[in-house]
């Protein structure tokens, strides 16, 4: 910021006073912007947690993790638990207050009235006259569903059968419909070398 204020004092004044740092500076933005995790140097409580195939960067102060499980469920993920143990922070302090008894009682504190019988409902005519058809349901096939996928590294596809009579792939000698019966050009398969 010092460099900007030295070169362009009016711009620096505008950015500081009118816009605010969080609008244009990544390190002052409070969350994720454009899928880039921002960090504030005033809050150095981030931990890079590795374990087996799992990996995550945990910010204990903001209660976030790059695996997003901590962010969505508001319960500490395995990365957050490991970081909390390392930082000697109580895991229970990382749990959202929505999971407490007080919030549960507040959610169900008011009376919930049952819905009356269908004859007592006040339904507008436009809803009653609207015809809603069920979606088209495809008949399920029996057995395991077929999947076509790319083989992994080191994985080989099953070889197709090669006919000992005609040399074609996809069938074997017993099921061959070929009328030729010649085996010219086909290397023998049972001959010891």
Secondary structure, 3 states (H helix, E strand, C coil): CHHHHHHCHHHHHHHHHHHCHHHHCHHHCCCEECCEECCCCCCCCEEEEEECCEEEEEECCCCEECCCHHHHHCCCCHHHHHHHHHHCCCHHHHCCHHHCHHHHHHHCCCCCCCCCCHHHCCCCHHHHHCCCCCCCCCCCCCCCCCCCCCCCCCCCCCCCCECCCCCCECCCHHHCCCCCCCCCCCCCCCCCC
